[in-house]
Amino acid sequence: MSKIPVYCMPGLAASTDIFERLKLPTAIFEVLLLEWKIPLPNESLSEYAKRMVLEIKHENPVLLGVSFGGILVQEMAKFCNVRKVIIISSVK
């Protein structure tokens, strides 16, 4: 059985260091960290999310986002098949 990929998106202006203490069973999960990209001029959130989905290299991943990263992963989920979306300190 392959591992479940968990893509983690920090909040805006936060680094991926916020996930340094995230401990998931390594036999089951593969934790992958996403970094914010510089938005293009006049790029909508939806367009930005489409561009961020290009960083997803696995089928049916879990997307985990904190704060504004939670909003972003919800938008990203509209453009790819996901196993689950987890939002922390954010809004649905």
Biopython code that builds the backbone (N, CA, C, O; Angstrom):
import numpy as np
from Bio.PDB.StructureBuilder import StructureBuilder

atoms = [
    (1, "MET", "N", (0.842, -1.184, 0.000)),
    (1, "MET", "CA", (0.000, 0.000, 0.000)),
    (1, "MET", "C", (0.886, 1.245, 0.000)),
    (1, "MET", "O", (1.860, 1.322, 0.748)),
    (2, "SER", "N", (0.536, 2.229, -0.854)),
    (2, "SER", "CA", (1.331, 3.449, -0.893)),
    (2, "SER", "C", (0.903, 4.388, 0.241)),
    (2, "SER", "O", (-0.199, 4.286, 0.779)),
    (3, "LYS", "N", (1.789, 5.282, 0.574)),
    (3, "LYS", "CA", (1.534, 6.222, 1.667)),
    (3, "LYS", "C", (0.521, 7.285, 1.229)),
    (3, "LYS", "O", (0.402, 7.598, 0.045)),
    (4, "ILE", "N", (-0.192, 7.822, 2.192)),
    (4, "ILE", "CA", (-1.149, 8.903, 1.938)),
    (4, "ILE", "C", (-0.373, 10.220, 1.950)),
    (4, "ILE", "O", (0.228, 10.575, 2.964)),
    (5, "PRO", "N", (-0.380, 10.951, 0.821)),
    (5, "PRO", "CA", (0.334, 12.228, 0.804)),
    (5, "PRO", "C", (-0.475, 13.311, 1.517)),
    (5, "PRO", "O", (-1.675, 13.462, 1.285)),
    (6, "VAL", "N", (0.197, 14.057, 2.384)),
    (6, "VAL", "CA", (-0.421, 15.165, 3.115)),
    (6, "VAL", "C", (0.361, 16.428, 2.750)),
    (6, "VAL", "O", (1.506, 16.608, 3.165)),
    (7, "TYR", "N", (-0.277, 17.292, 1.969)),
    (7, "TYR", "CA", (0.347, 18.548, 1.570)),
    (7, "TYR", "C", (-0.045, 19.624, 2.572)),
    (7, "TYR", "O", (-1.232, 19.852, 2.808)),
    (8, "CYS", "N", (0.945, 20.287, 3.164)),
    (8, "CYS", "CA", (0.725, 21.266, 4.221)),
    (8, "CYS", "C", (1.026, 22.674, 3.716)),
    (8, "CYS", "O", (2.115, 22.943, 3.208)),
    (9, "MET", "N", (0.048, 23.568, 3.862)),
    (9, "MET", "CA", (0.194, 24.960, 3.424)),
    (9, "MET", "C", (0.128, 25.876, 4.640)),
    (9, "MET", "O", (-0.899, 25.932, 5.316)),
    (10, "PRO", "N", (1.216, 26.596, 4.926)),
    (10, "PRO", "CA", (1.200, 27.509, 6.076)),
    (10, "PRO", "C", (0.353, 28.735, 5.770)),
    (10, "PRO", "O", (-0.099, 28.926, 4.641)),
    (11, "GLY", "N", (0.146, 29.550, 6.774)),
    (11, "GLY", "CA", (-0.568, 30.804, 6.579)),
    (11, "GLY", "C", (0.276, 31.797, 5.800)),
    (11, "GLY", "O", (1.491, 31.643, 5.678)),
    (12, "LEU", "N", (-0.379, 32.805, 5.282)),
    (12, "LEU", "CA", (0.310, 33.857, 4.546)),
    (12, "LEU", "C", (1.336, 34.510, 5.464)),
    (12, "LEU", "O", (1.007, 34.848, 6.601)),
    (13, "ALA", "N", (2.535, 34.692, 5.012)),
    (13, "ALA", "CA", (3.640, 35.288, 5.764)),
    (13, "ALA", "C", (4.198, 34.349, 6.831)),
    (13, "ALA", "O", (5.044, 34.759, 7.626)),
    (14, "ALA", "N", (3.742, 33.104, 6.864)),
    (14, "ALA", "CA", (4.300, 32.109, 7.791)),
    (14, "ALA", "C", (5.175, 31.146, 6.974)),
    (14, "ALA", "O", (4.970, 30.967, 5.774)),
    (15, "SER", "N", (6.123, 30.551, 7.633)),
    (15, "SER", "CA", (6.976, 29.592, 6.934)),
    (15, "SER", "C", (6.494, 28.171, 7.216)),
    (15, "SER", "O", (5.640, 27.942, 8.073)),
    (16, "THR", "N", (7.049, 27.251, 6.493)),
    (16, "THR", "CA", (6.700, 25.842, 6.686)),
    (16, "THR", "C", (7.224, 25.315, 8.019)),
    (16, "THR", "O", (6.922, 24.183, 8.396)),
    (17, "ASP", "N", (8.003, 26.120, 8.734)),
    (17, "ASP", "CA", (8.499, 25.717, 10.058)),
    (17, "ASP", "C", (7.361, 25.440, 11.039)),
    (17, "ASP", "O", (7.554, 24.740, 12.033)),
    (18, "ILE", "N", (6.173, 25.988, 10.761)),
    (18, "ILE", "CA", (5.053, 25.743, 11.674)),
    (18, "ILE", "C", (4.654, 24.264, 11.708)),
    (18, "ILE", "O", (3.945, 23.831, 12.616)),
    (19, "PHE", "N", (5.103, 23.504, 10.735)),
    (19, "PHE", "CA", (4.775, 22.083, 10.680)),
    (19, "PHE", "C", (5.894, 21.197, 11.230)),
    (19, "PHE", "O", (5.808, 19.972, 11.143)),
    (20, "GLU", "N", (6.940, 21.800, 11.794)),
    (20, "GLU", "CA", (8.104, 21.016, 12.228)),
    (20, "GLU", "C", (7.780, 20.002, 13.315)),
    (20, "GLU", "O", (8.481, 18.997, 13.438)),
    (21, "ARG", "N", (6.748, 20.235, 14.098)),
    (21, "ARG", "CA", (6.386, 19.294, 15.164)),
    (21, "ARG", "C", (5.210, 18.392, 14.780)),
    (21, "ARG", "O", (4.708, 17.630, 15.607)),
    (22, "LEU", "N", (4.783, 18.483, 13.537)),
    (22, "LEU", "CA", (3.712, 17.618, 13.050)),
    (22, "LEU", "C", (4.250, 16.195, 12.938)),
    (22, "LEU", "O", (5.178, 15.932, 12.172)),
    (23, "LYS", "N", (3.675, 15.303, 13.687)),
    (23, "LYS", "CA", (4.134, 13.911, 13.703)),
    (23, "LYS", "C", (2.986, 13.012, 13.262)),
    (23, "LYS", "O", (1.992, 12.868, 13.972)),
    (24, "LEU", "N", (3.128, 12.422, 12.108)),
    (24, "LEU", "CA", (2.167, 11.454, 11.603)),
    (24, "LEU", "C", (2.896, 10.132, 11.415)),
    (24, "LEU", "O", (4.099, 10.135, 11.157)),
    (25, "PRO", "N", (2.209, 9.010, 11.535)),
    (25, "PRO", "CA", (2.874, 7.715, 11.345)),
    (25, "PRO", "C", (3.497, 7.638, 9.943)),
    (25, "PRO", "O", (2.792, 7.694, 8.935)),
    (26, "THR", "N", (4.811, 7.512, 9.898)),
    (26, "THR", "CA", (5.519, 7.537, 8.616)),
    (26, "THR", "C", (5.255, 6.308, 7.758)),
    (26, "THR", "O", (5.513, 6.325, 6.554)),
    (27, "ALA", "N", (4.752, 5.262, 8.354)),
    (27, "ALA", "CA", (4.403, 4.081, 7.570)),
    (27, "ALA", "C", (3.127, 4.309, 6.766)),
    (27, "ALA", "O", (2.866, 3.605, 5.790)),
    (28, "ILE", "N", (2.331, 5.300, 7.181)),
    (28, "ILE", "CA", (1.041, 5.547, 6.540)),
    (28, "ILE", "C", (1.024, 6.850, 5.739)),
    (28, "ILE", "O", (0.429, 6.910, 4.663)),
    (29, "PHE", "N", (1.684, 7.902, 6.265)),
    (29, "PHE", "CA", (1.598, 9.233, 5.673)),
    (29, "PHE", "C", (2.948, 9.738, 5.169)),
    (29, "PHE", "O", (3.997, 9.435, 5.738)),
    (30, "GLU", "N", (2.894, 10.513, 4.091)),
    (30, "GLU", "CA", (4.060, 11.237, 3.591)),
    (30, "GLU", "C", (3.711, 12.726, 3.681)),
    (30, "GLU", "O", (2.780, 13.182, 3.017)),
    (31, "VAL", "N", (4.439, 13.475, 4.484)),
    (31, "VAL", "CA", (4.175, 14.905, 4.674)),
    (31, "VAL", "C", (5.008, 15.695, 3.667)),
    (31, "VAL", "O", (6.224, 15.531, 3.574)),
    (32, "LEU", "N", (4.315, 16.561, 2.912)),
    (32, "LEU", "CA", (4.962, 17.404, 1.909)),
    (32, "LEU", "C", (4.593, 18.855, 2.208)),
    (32, "LEU", "O", (3.441, 19.159, 2.517)),
    (33, "LEU", "N", (5.560, 19.729, 2.115)),
    (33, "LEU", "CA", (5.348, 21.130, 2.477)),
    (33, "LEU", "C", (5.220, 21.995, 1.230)),
    (33, "LEU", "O", (6.021, 21.888, 0.302)),
    (34, "LEU", "N", (4.208, 22.849, 1.221)),
    (34, "LEU", "CA", (4.002, 23.791, 0.127)),
    (34, "LEU", "C", (4.467, 25.171, 0.551)),
    (34, "LEU", "O", (4.314, 25.550, 1.713)),
    (35, "GLU", "N", (5.021, 25.906, -0.359)),
    (35, "GLU", "CA", (5.500, 27.271, -0.112)),
    (35, "GLU", "C", (4.653, 28.253, -0.912)),
    (35, "GLU", "O", (4.181, 27.937, -2.004)),
    (36, "TRP", "N", (4.468, 29.437, -0.362)),
    (36, "TRP", "CA", (3.747, 30.479, -1.075)),
    (36, "TRP", "C", (4.553, 30.946, -2.285)),
    (36, "TRP", "O", (5.780, 31.026, -2.231)),
    (37, "LYS", "N", (3.864, 31.248, -3.357)),
    (37, "LYS", "CA", (4.480, 31.812, -4.560)),
    (37, "LYS", "C", (4.086, 33.291, -4.640)),
    (37, "LYS", "O", (3.084, 33.710, -4.060)),
    (38, "ILE", "N", (4.869, 34.051, -5.347)),
    (38, "ILE", "CA", (4.530, 35.460, -5.568)),
    (38, "ILE", "C", (3.344, 35.500, -6.537)),
    (38, "ILE", "O", (3.412, 34.903, -7.611)),
    (39, "PRO", "N", (2.262, 36.192, -6.174)),
    (39, "PRO", "CA", (1.119, 36.283, -7.089)),
    (39, "PRO", "C", (1.487, 37.065, -8.353)),
    (39, "PRO", "O", (2.306, 37.983, -8.323)),
    (40, "LEU", "N", (0.869, 36.679, -9.442)),
    (40, "LEU", "CA", (1.050, 37.400, -10.695)),
    (40, "LEU", "C", (0.182, 38.656, -10.665)),
    (40, "LEU", "O", (-0.805, 38.702, -9.931)),
    (41, "PRO", "N", (0.531, 39.668, -11.446)),
    (41, "PRO", "CA", (-0.295, 40.888, -11.466)),
    (41, "PRO", "C", (-1.751, 40.551, -11.816)),
    (41, "PRO", "O", (-2.013, 39.835, -12.783)),
    (42, "ASN", "N", (-2.684, 41.069, -11.029)),
    (42, "ASN", "CA", (-4.122, 40.891, -11.246)),
    (42, "ASN", "C", (-4.586, 39.437, -11.193)),
    (42, "ASN", "O", (-5.645, 39.116, -11.731)),
    (43, "GLU", "N", (-3.821, 38.556, -10.562)),
    (43, "GLU", "CA", (-4.187, 37.139, -10.462)),
    (43, "GLU", "C", (-5.250, 36.962, -9.372)),
    (43, "GLU", "O", (-5.074, 37.420, -8.243)),
    (44, "SER", "N", (-6.340, 36.301, -9.718)),
    (44, "SER", "CA", (-7.398, 36.040, -8.736)),
    (44, "SER", "C", (-6.967, 34.884, -7.830)),
    (44, "SER", "O", (-6.019, 34.158, -8.128)),
    (45, "LEU", "N", (-7.690, 34.736, -6.716)),
    (45, "LEU", "CA", (-7.397, 33.621, -5.814)),
    (45, "LEU", "C", (-7.602, 32.292, -6.535)),
    (45, "LEU", "O", (-6.828, 31.354, -6.342)),
    (46, "SER", "N", (-8.627, 32.209, -7.350)),
    (46, "SER", "CA", (-8.898, 30.990, -8.107)),
    (46, "SER", "C", (-7.751, 30.665, -9.072)),
    (46, "SER", "O", (-7.328, 29.513, -9.169)),
    (47, "GLU", "N", (-7.262, 31.659, -9.768)),
    (47, "GLU", "CA", (-6.133, 31.454, -10.687)),
    (47, "GLU", "C", (-4.875, 31.051, -9.927)),
    (47, "GLU", "O", (-4.114, 30.194, -10.376)),
    (48, "TYR", "N", (-4.667, 31.671, -8.783)),
    (48, "TYR", "CA", (-3.513, 31.347, -7.940)),
    (48, "TYR", "C", (-3.612, 29.890, -7.483)),
    (48, "TYR", "O", (-2.620, 29.161, -7.502)),
    (49, "ALA", "N", (-4.809, 29.469, -7.073)),
    (49, "ALA", "CA", (-5.024, 28.090, -6.616)),
    (49, "ALA", "C", (-4.730, 27.100, -7.745)),
    (49, "ALA", "O", (-4.129, 26.052, -7.508)),
    (50, "LYS", "N", (-5.147, 27.422, -8.961)),
    (50, "LYS", "CA", (-4.851, 26.549, -10.121)),
    (50, "LYS", "C", (-3.344, 26.399, -10.298)),
    (50, "LYS", "O", (-2.851, 25.312, -10.598)),
    (51, "ARG", "N", (-2.624, 27.486, -10.112)),
    (51, "ARG", "CA", (-1.166, 27.444, -10.256)),
    (51, "ARG", "C", (-0.532, 26.626, -9.133)),
    (51, "ARG", "O", (0.429, 25.892, -9.361)),
    (52, "MET", "N", (-1.069, 26.752, -7.926)),
    (52, "MET", "CA", (-0.541, 25.987, -6.794)),
    (52, "MET", "C", (-0.823, 24.490, -6.946)),
    (52, "MET", "O", (-0.030, 23.669, -6.486)),
    (53, "VAL", "N", (-1.925, 24.125, -7.575)),
    (53, "VAL", "CA", (-2.254, 22.712, -7.787)),
    (53, "VAL", "C", (-1.171, 22.026, -8.621)),
    (53, "VAL", "O", (-0.994, 20.811, -8.520)),
    (54, "LEU", "N", (-0.456, 22.774, -9.429)),
    (54, "LEU", "CA", (0.629, 22.187, -10.228)),
    (54, "LEU", "C", (1.732, 21.603, -9.346)),
    (54, "LEU", "O", (2.526, 20.785, -9.810)),
    (55, "GLU", "N", (1.785, 22.018, -8.080)),
    (55, "GLU", "CA", (2.777, 21.493, -7.137)),
    (55, "GLU", "C", (2.359, 20.143, -6.553)),
    (55, "GLU", "O", (3.174, 19.459, -5.933)),
    (56, "ILE", "N", (1.109, 19.759, -6.744)),
    (56, "ILE", "CA", (0.602, 18.487, -6.223)),
    (56, "ILE", "C", (1.028, 17.376, -7.180)),
    (56, "ILE", "O", (0.626, 17.362, -8.343)),
    (57, "LYS", "N", (1.833, 16.459, -6.689)),
    (57, "LYS", "CA", (2.401, 15.400, -7.531)),
    (57, "LYS", "C", (1.797, 14.022, -7.255)),
    (57, "LYS", "O", (2.254, 13.021, -7.808)),
    (58, "HIS", "N", (0.772, 13.968, -6.401)),
    (58, "HIS", "CA", (0.160, 12.693, -6.027)),
    (58, "HIS", "C", (-1.338, 12.719, -6.316)),
    (58, "HIS", "O", (-1.954, 13.783, -6.369)),
    (59, "GLU", "N", (-1.908, 11.542, -6.499)),
    (59, "GLU", "CA", (-3.352, 11.417, -6.676)),
    (59, "GLU", "C", (-4.024, 11.373, -5.310)),
    (59, "GLU", "O", (-3.485, 10.797, -4.365)),
    (60, "ASN", "N", (-5.190, 11.977, -5.209)),
    (60, "ASN", "CA", (-6.002, 11.963, -3.990)),
    (60, "ASN", "C", (-5.232, 12.321, -2.719)),
    (60, "ASN", "O", (-5.234, 11.544, -1.764)),
    (61, "PRO", "N", (-4.583, 13.470, -2.690)),
    (61, "PRO", "CA", (-3.850, 13.855, -1.484)),
    (61, "PRO", "C", (-4.780, 14.419, -0.415)),
    (61, "PRO", "O", (-5.942, 14.728, -0.676)),
    (62, "VAL", "N", (-4.249, 14.542, 0.767)),
    (62, "VAL", "CA", (-4.869, 15.319, 1.826)),
    (62, "VAL", "C", (-4.253, 16.711, 1.724)),
    (62, "VAL", "O", (-3.034, 16.846, 1.618)),
    (63, "LEU", "N", (-5.093, 17.743, 1.754)),
    (63, "LEU", "CA", (-4.603, 19.118, 1.765)),
    (63, "LEU", "C", (-4.877, 19.700, 3.143)),
    (63, "LEU", "O", (-6.017, 19.704, 3.608)),
    (64, "LEU", "N", (-3.833, 20.188, 3.790)),
    (64, "LEU", "CA", (-3.946, 20.763, 5.129)),
    (64, "LEU", "C", (-3.472, 22.206, 5.048)),
    (64, "LEU", "O", (-2.366, 22.476, 4.581)),
    (65, "GLY", "N", (-4.309, 23.132, 5.503)),
    (65, "GLY", "CA", (-3.933, 24.538, 5.452)),
    (65, "GLY", "C", (-4.220, 25.249, 6.756)),
    (65, "GLY", "O", (-5.210, 24.969, 7.431)),
    (66, "VAL", "N", (-3.343, 26.167, 7.097)),
    (66, "VAL", "CA", (-3.467, 26.960, 8.322)),
    (66, "VAL", "C", (-3.786, 28.404, 7.938)),
    (66, "VAL", "O", (-3.142, 28.974, 7.057)),
    (67, "SER", "N", (-4.779, 28.990, 8.601)),
    (67, "SER", "CA", (-5.147, 30.377, 8.405)),
    (67, "SER", "C", (-5.478, 30.639, 6.930)),
    (67, "SER", "O", (-6.341, 29.957, 6.377)),
    (68, "PHE", "N", (-4.828, 31.593, 6.285)),
    (68, "PHE", "CA", (-5.134, 31.851, 4.874)),
    (68, "PHE", "C", (-4.734, 30.664, 4.001)),
    (68, "PHE", "O", (-5.281, 30.477, 2.915)),
    (69, "GLY", "N", (-3.786, 29.870, 4.473)),
    (69, "GLY", "CA", (-3.455, 28.627, 3.769)),
    (69, "GLY", "C", (-4.649, 27.681, 3.745)),
    (69, "GLY", "O", (-4.799, 26.897, 2.808)),
    (70, "GLY", "N", (-5.500, 27.748, 4.769)),
    (70, "GLY", "CA", (-6.719, 26.947, 4.801)),
    (70, "GLY", "C", (-7.699, 27.376, 3.726)),
    (70, "GLY", "O", (-8.358, 26.544, 3.102)),
    (71, "ILE", "N", (-7.789, 28.672, 3.515)),
    (71, "ILE", "CA", (-8.650, 29.184, 2.441)),
    (71, "ILE", "C", (-8.097, 28.743, 1.093)),
    (71, "ILE", "O", (-8.846, 28.329, 0.209)),
    (72, "LEU", "N", (-6.779, 28.836, 0.946)),
    (72, "LEU", "CA", (-6.158, 28.447, -0.320)),
    (72, "LEU", "C", (-6.373, 26.965, -0.624)),
    (72, "LEU", "O", (-6.727, 26.624, -1.753)),
    (73, "VAL", "N", (-6.170, 26.077, 0.350)),
    (73, "VAL", "CA", (-6.328, 24.646, 0.052)),
    (73, "VAL", "C", (-7.774, 24.305, -0.308)),
    (73, "VAL", "O", (-8.017, 23.376, -1.078)),
    (74, "GLN", "N", (-8.737, 25.054, 0.248)),
    (74, "GLN", "CA", (-10.125, 24.834, -0.153)),
    (74, "GLN", "C", (-10.327, 25.208, -1.622)),
    (74, "GLN", "O", (-11.048, 24.518, -2.343)),
    (75, "GLU", "N", (-9.703, 26.282, -2.063)),
    (75, "GLU", "CA", (-9.768, 26.667, -3.480)),
    (75, "GLU", "C", (-9.041, 25.651, -4.346)),
    (75, "GLU", "O", (-9.518, 25.304, -5.426)),
    (76, "MET", "N", (-7.892, 25.171, -3.885)),
    (76, "MET", "CA", (-7.120, 24.181, -4.647)),
    (76, "MET", "C", (-7.930, 22.905, -4.853)),
    (76, "MET", "O", (-7.850, 22.274, -5.907)),
    (77, "ALA", "N", (-8.709, 22.530, -3.843)),
    (77, "ALA", "CA", (-9.498, 21.294, -3.907)),
    (77, "ALA", "C", (-10.536, 21.332, -5.028)),
    (77, "ALA", "O", (-11.039, 20.285, -5.436)),
    (78, "LYS", "N", (-10.857, 22.505, -5.522)),
    (78, "LYS", "CA", (-11.793, 22.629, -6.633)),
    (78, "LYS", "C", (-11.173, 22.181, -7.953)),
    (78, "LYS", "O", (-11.887, 21.920, -8.921)),
    (79, "PHE", "N", (-9.840, 22.091, -7.989)),
    (79, "PHE", "CA", (-9.135, 21.808, -9.233)),
    (79, "PHE", "C", (-8.404, 20.471, -9.242)),
    (79, "PHE", "O", (-7.701, 20.157, -10.203)),
    (80, "CYS", "N", (-8.561, 19.687, -8.190)),
    (80, "CYS", "CA", (-7.952, 18.356, -8.158)),
    (80, "CYS", "C", (-8.773, 17.454, -7.241)),
    (80, "CYS", "O", (-9.494, 17.935, -6.366)),
    (81, "ASN", "N", (-8.661, 16.168, -7.443)),
    (81, "ASN", "CA", (-9.351, 15.213, -6.583)),
    (81, "ASN", "C", (-8.558, 15.057, -5.300)),
    (81, "ASN", "O", (-7.371, 14.730, -5.330)),
    (82, "VAL", "N", (-9.212, 15.290, -4.179)),
    (82, "VAL", "CA", (-8.535, 15.178, -2.894)),
    (82, "VAL", "C", (-9.221, 14.137, -2.019)),
    (82, "VAL", "O", (-10.422, 13.893, -2.132)),
    (83, "ARG", "N", (-8.436, 13.541, -1.159)),
    (83, "ARG", "CA", (-8.969, 12.593, -0.177)),
    (83, "ARG", "C", (-9.699, 13.346, 0.922)),
    (83, "ARG", "O", (-10.779, 12.946, 1.356)),
    (84, "LYS", "N", (-9.091, 14.452, 1.371)),
    (84, "LYS", "CA", (-9.659, 15.239, 2.456)),
    (84, "LYS", "C", (-8.990, 16.611, 2.472)),
    (84, "LYS", "O", (-7.832, 16.761, 2.084)),
    (85, "VAL", "N", (-9.748, 17.609, 2.930)),
    (85, "VAL", "CA", (-9.220, 18.955, 3.156)),
    (85, "VAL", "C", (-9.324, 19.219, 4.652)),
    (85, "VAL", "O", (-10.394, 19.075, 5.244)),
    (86, "ILE", "N", (-8.207, 19.606, 5.255)),
    (86, "ILE", "CA", (-8.165, 19.923, 6.677)),
    (86, "ILE", "C", (-7.800, 21.391, 6.816)),
    (86, "ILE", "O", (-6.777, 21.837, 6.298)),
    (87, "ILE", "N", (-8.644, 22.144, 7.521)),
    (87, "ILE", "CA", (-8.349, 23.560, 7.736)),
    (87, "ILE", "C", (-8.160, 23.807, 9.226)),
    (87, "ILE", "O", (-8.925, 23.321, 10.059)),
    (88, "ILE", "N", (-7.124, 24.575, 9.539)),
    (88, "ILE", "CA", (-6.775, 24.878, 10.935)),
    (88, "ILE", "C", (-6.753, 26.397, 11.094)),
    (88, "ILE", "O", (-6.125, 27.104, 10.305)),
    (89, "SER", "N", (-7.438, 26.888, 12.114)),
    (89, "SER", "CA", (-7.493, 28.331, 12.400)),
    (89, "SER", "C", (-7.872, 29.127, 11.166)),
    (89, "SER", "O", (-7.213, 30.106, 10.815)),
    (90, "SER", "N", (-8.941, 28.695, 10.514)),
    (90, "SER", "CA", (-9.383, 29.337, 9.283)),
    (90, "SER", "C", (-10.898, 29.258, 9.201)),
    (90, "SER", "O", (-11.555, 28.861, 10.164)),
    (91, "VAL", "N", (-11.448, 29.629, 8.072)),
    (91, "VAL", "CA", (-12.895, 29.593, 7.860)),
    (91, "VAL", "C", (-13.219, 28.630, 6.729)),
    (91, "VAL", "O", (-12.423, 28.413, 5.816)),
    (92, "LYS", "N", (-14.404, 28.066, 6.819)),
    (92, "LYS", "CA", (-14.856, 27.136, 5.784)),
    (92, "LYS", "C", (-15.473, 27.912, 4.641)),
    (92, "LYS", "O", (-15.920, 27.317, 3.660)),
]
sb = StructureBuilder()
sb.init_structure("model")
sb.init_model(0)
sb.init_chain("A")
sb.init_seg("    ")
for serial, (resi, resn, name, xyz) in enumerate(atoms, 1):
    if name == "N":
        sb.init_residue(resn, " ", resi, " ")
    sb.init_atom(name, np.array(xyz, "f"), 0.0, 1.0, " ", f" {name:<3s}", serial, name[0])
structure = sb.get_structure()
